[in-house]
């Protein structure tokens, strides 16, 4: 019996503790007020003095009032409290008219209107109007919300246009480069010497003497030194190739003197010298 009485007492005390909120329930059932902030503050103060809410009710009511300061986005077809014109009665139509006035739809990057609009946040008791004695201006709140949505859309448009402006020079340079490569005549790439040609090049000091030695062997067939001097006197006035071929054919292979000066070697060999 004692336990039952204690439980009943606790439940009754809890119910009585939360019963003080009955005076504030109409405030949550009614829409957000447009009365002056001073009137709303006096109303809350008088209700608090009359109801004397407990600590839990104060925390609950404060949380509920603060949570009213955030507004969820609503569809753009939501009607305006005061229509702007006979054909502008919703948030979407007002936003479209604002964008048309700013030449938004003339841009190539213009996009369709969003499906929802996020209004400017306002609390149950709003002090942002700057006056405690004037009622809340709902029409001005709607205009500010539409202007903010318009500014967000225009900033996104400028961002897209800036990105497009940065991409266009790259595309133009790519097209010009491709056109230049197409119209530009192809030039032969520098060829590398063939293996046979590179092998014929002199690779050492001995290899550079091969032409001289070959001429020396060919000169063994020439007739004599006197004849050579007579023929060499005509080198300046005759063709070198024809003179060389003529000397090569006329000199014998074995003789007493060998003059290597015409071949680039300052040596004269004389086998006729005797003691």
C-alpha positions in Angstrom: 0.0 0.0 0.0 2.8 2.3 0.8 4.5 1.7 -2.5 1.3 2.4 -4.4 0.7 5.6 -2.6 4.3 6.7 -3.3 3.9 5.9 -7.0 0.6 7.8 -7.2 2.1 10.8 -5.5 5.1 10.8 -7.9 2.8 10.6 -10.9 0.5 13.3 -9.6 3.5 15.6 -8.9 4.9 15.0 -12.4 1.5 15.7 -14.0 1.2 18.9 -11.9 4.8 19.8 -12.8 4.0 19.6 -16.6 0.5 21.1 -16.2 2.0 24.6 -16.1 2.7 24.4 -19.8 -1.1 24.6 -20.6 -0.8 28.3 -20.7 1.8 28.2 -23.5 0.2 25.6 -25.7 -1.9 28.2 -27.7 1.4 29.9 -28.7 2.5 26.7 -30.6 -0.9 26.1 -32.2 -1.0 29.6 -33.7 1.2 30.6 -36.7 4.2 32.9 -36.2 3.0 36.2 -34.9 3.5 39.5 -36.7 2.9 41.6 -33.6 5.6 44.0 -32.4 8.4 42.4 -30.5 7.6 44.4 -27.4 4.1 43.1 -27.2 5.3 39.5 -27.6 7.9 40.0 -24.8 5.2 41.4 -22.5 2.9 38.5 -23.3 5.5 35.9 -22.4 6.4 37.7 -19.3 2.8 37.9 -18.1 2.2 34.2 -18.9 5.3 33.3 -16.9 4.2 35.3 -13.9 0.7 33.8 -14.1 1.6 30.1 -14.8 4.9 30.0 -12.7 6.4 27.2 -14.8 8.8 24.8 -13.3 12.4 24.4 -14.4 11.6 21.6 -16.8 8.9 23.6 -18.4 11.2 26.6 -18.8 13.8 24.5 -20.5 11.2 22.9 -22.8 9.6 26.2 -23.7 13.0 27.9 -24.4 14.0 25.0 -26.6 10.8 25.2 -28.6 11.0 28.9 -29.1 14.7 28.8 -30.2 13.9 26.0 -32.6 11.4 28.3 -34.4 14.4 30.5 -35.6 15.2 28.0 -38.4 13.1 27.6 -41.4 13.0 24.7 -43.7 13.0 25.2 -47.5 9.5 25.2 -49.0 8.3 24.7 -52.6 8.5 27.6 -55.0 4.8 27.4 -55.7 4.1 28.6 -52.2 1.8 31.7 -52.4 3.0 35.1 -51.3 1.3 36.9 -48.5 1.0 40.0 -50.7 1.1 39.3 -54.5 3.5 41.5 -56.5 1.2 41.7 -59.5 -1.8 39.9 -60.9 0.5 37.3 -62.6 3.1 37.1 -59.7 1.5 35.4 -56.8 4.0 32.7 -55.8 7.6 32.6 -54.8 8.6 30.9 -58.1 6.9 33.6 -60.2 8.5 36.4 -58.1 11.9 34.7 -58.5 11.5 34.3 -62.2 10.5 38.0 -62.6 13.6 39.1 -60.6 15.9 37.0 -62.8 14.3 38.3 -66.0 14.9 41.9 -64.9 18.6 41.1 -64.4 19.0 39.5 -67.9 19.7 36.1 -66.3 17.9 34.1 -69.0 20.0 35.7 -71.8 23.1 33.8 -70.7 24.0 30.4 -72.3 24.7 29.0 -68.8 21.2 29.8 -67.4 19.5 27.0 -65.7 15.9 26.3 -64.7 14.5 27.5 -61.4 15.1 25.4 -58.3 12.2 23.3 -57.0 12.4 24.9 -53.5 13.5 28.1 -51.9 15.2 28.6 -48.5 13.7 31.7 -46.8 15.6 34.0 -44.5 15.5 32.6 -40.9 13.2 34.5 -38.5 12.3 33.6 -34.9 9.0 33.5 -33.1 9.8 36.9 -31.6 11.9 38.6 -34.2 14.2 41.5 -33.3 15.9 41.7 -36.7 13.5 44.4 -38.0 15.3 46.9 -35.8 12.3 48.2 -34.0 10.4 47.0 -30.8 7.2 48.8 -31.6 6.6 48.1 -35.2 4.9 44.9 -36.4 6.8 42.3 -38.4 6.8 43.1 -42.1 6.0 39.8 -43.8 6.2 41.3 -47.3 9.7 42.6 -46.7 10.7 39.2 -45.4 9.5 37.5 -48.6 11.3 40.0 -50.7 14.6 39.5 -48.8 14.2 35.7 -49.2 13.6 36.0 -52.9 16.6 38.4 -53.4 18.9 36.1 -51.5 17.8 33.1 -53.7 18.3 35.3 -56.8 21.8 36.3 -55.6 22.8 32.7 -55.0 21.6 31.7 -58.5 23.5 34.6 -60.2 26.7 33.7 -58.3 26.4 30.2 -59.6 25.9 31.5 -63.1 29.1 33.7 -62.9 31.0 30.7 -61.6 29.9 28.6 -64.5 30.7 31.4 -67.0 34.2 31.8 -65.5 34.8 28.1 -65.9 33.6 28.2 -69.5 35.9 31.2 -70.2 38.9 29.3 -68.9 38.1 26.2 -71.0 37.5 28.1 -74.3 41.2 29.2 -74.8 42.4 25.6 -74.1 40.0 24.3 -76.8 41.0 27.0 -79.2 44.7 26.3 -78.7 44.0 22.6 -79.2 42.2 23.2 -82.5 44.9 25.6 -83.8 47.6 23.1 -82.9 45.7 20.3 -84.8 45.1 22.6 -87.8 48.8 23.6 -87.9 49.9 20.0 -87.8 47.5 19.1 -90.6 48.6 22.0 -92.9 52.2 21.9 -92.1 54.3 20.0 -94.7 56.1 17.0 -93.4 59.9 17.3 -93.4 62.3 14.4 -93.5 63.8 13.6 -90.2 67.6 13.8 -90.1 68.8 10.4 -91.2 71.5 8.6 -89.4 74.5 7.3 -91.3 74.3 3.8 -92.6 76.5 1.1 -91.1 78.5 0.8 -94.3 79.2 4.6 -94.4 80.1 4.7 -90.7 82.5 1.8 -91.2 84.3 3.7 -94.0 85.1 6.6 -91.8 88.6 6.7 -90.3 88.6 5.3 -86.8 92.3 5.6 -85.9 95.5 7.2 -87.1 96.5 4.2 -89.1 93.1 4.2 -90.9 93.7 7.8 -92.0 96.8 6.7 -93.8 95.1 4.1 -95.9 94.4 6.4 -98.9 98.0 7.6 -98.9 99.3 4.0 -98.8 97.0 3.0 -101.6 98.3 5.9 -103.7 101.8 4.8 -102.9 101.1 1.3 -104.1 99.6 2.7 -107.3 102.6 5.0 -107.8 104.9 2.0 -108.1 103.9 1.6 -111.7 105.1 5.2 -112.7 108.2 5.5 -115.1 110.5 7.8 -113.2 111.1 10.9 -111.1 112.0 13.2 -114.0 108.8 12.3 -115.8 106.9 12.8 -112.6 108.2 16.4 -112.1 107.3 17.2 -115.7 103.8 15.9 -115.3 103.4 17.6 -111.9 104.1 21.0 -113.3 100.8 20.8 -115.2 98.7 20.0 -112.1 97.6 23.6 -111.6 96.3 24.0 -115.1 94.8 20.5 -115.6 92.1 18.5 -114.0 93.4 16.8 -110.9 91.4 13.6 -111.5 92.5 13.2 -115.1 96.2 14.0 -114.1 96.2 11.5 -111.3 94.7 8.8 -113.5 97.3 9.6 -116.2 100.2 9.3 -113.8 98.8 6.2 -112.3 98.8 4.5 -115.7 102.3 5.6 -116.9 104.5 4.9 -113.8 106.1 1.4 -113.5 105.8 -0.7 -110.4 109.6 -1.0 -109.7 111.9 2.0 -110.1 115.0 3.6 -108.4 113.3 6.6 -106.8 110.0 7.1 -105.0 108.7 10.6 -104.3 106.0 10.6 -101.6 105.5 14.4 -101.5 102.6 14.5 -103.9 100.7 12.1 -101.5 101.1 14.3 -98.4 104.2 12.7 -97.0 107.4 14.7 -97.0 109.7 11.7 -97.8 111.9 11.1 -100.9 113.3 7.6 -101.3 116.4 7.2 -103.5 117.8 3.7 -104.2 120.5 4.9 -106.6 122.7 6.3 -103.8 126.0 4.4 -103.4 129.1 4.6 -101.2 
